[in-house]
């Protein structure tokens, strides 16, 4: 397994920043799980890992977006993701002039995938598998995408049972990974 290039940066935080950091940490930790790469066949590449962070962030933001009270937390979490991506680009040696263009591409990728996953989730299991196949597997692994769709549907269902106010306290808000 390749070393994960994305790191979260810890600094002094307020209560809401601690919550955001804890939730984002759960997202990144889950996206690093070897089972995704060895068992589900997600490409063990920078793009594959990015896609898993985006997928898990989408699931959490979808849950948080369900209530007006959690909108501020959702925005803070998205902002944290953007800050993390910016910091990682700089750490990887991307020059100051190229970072804004890369960040724009990250934003487009996130919003494009989020829109596709929202529509696909409403369209059923096969639609979700097709969206995952296109975005995570580059259209080359539909059977693996079906398996990942099972995980996503189970995670979305589990997240729906968790109170948004206590999400940061959950040990594992996502579904169990099949190995």
Long-range contacts (C-beta under 8 A, 24 or more apart in sequence): 1-34, 1-37, 1-38, 1-44, 2-44, 2-45, 4-28, 4-32, 4-49, 5-46, 5-49, 5-88, 5-92, 6-49, 6-50, 6-53, 6-84, 6-85, 6-88, 7-84, 7-87, 7-88, 7-91, 8-84, 9-83, 9-84, 9-87, 16-72, 16-73, 16-76, 17-76, 18-168, 19-73, 19-168, 20-73, 20-76, 20-77, 20-80, 21-80, 22-168, 23-60, 23-73, 23-77, 23-167, 23-168, 24-77, 24-80, 24-81, 24-84, 26-168, 26-170, 26-172, 26-173, 26-174, 27-53, 27-56, 27-57, 27-60, 28-53, 30-56, 30-172, 30-174, 31-55, 31-56, 33-177, 35-177, 35-178, 35-179, 36-177, 39-177, 39-178, 39-179, 40-144, 40-147, 40-148, 40-151, 40-177, 41-137, 41-141, 41-144, 42-136, 42-137, 42-144, 42-148, 43-136, 43-137, 43-138, 48-136, 50-106, 50-109, 51-113, 51-135, 51-136, 52-136, 53-81, 54-109, 54-110, 54-113, 54-114, 55-113, 55-117, 55-132, 55-136, 55-152, 56-174, 57-81, 57-110, 58-110, 58-113, 58-114, 58-117, 59-152, 59-155, 59-156, 59-159, 59-174, 60-159, 60-167, 60-173, 61-114, 62-118, 62-156, 62-159, 63-156, 63-159, 63-160, 63-162, 63-164, 63-167, 64-164, 64-167, 66-160, 66-164, 67-164, 69-164, 69-165, 70-164, 70-165, 73-164, 81-110, 82-106, 82-107, 117-152, 121-152, 121-153, 121-156, 125-149, 125-150, 125-153, 128-152, 128-153, 147-178, 150-178, 151-175, 151-177, 151-178
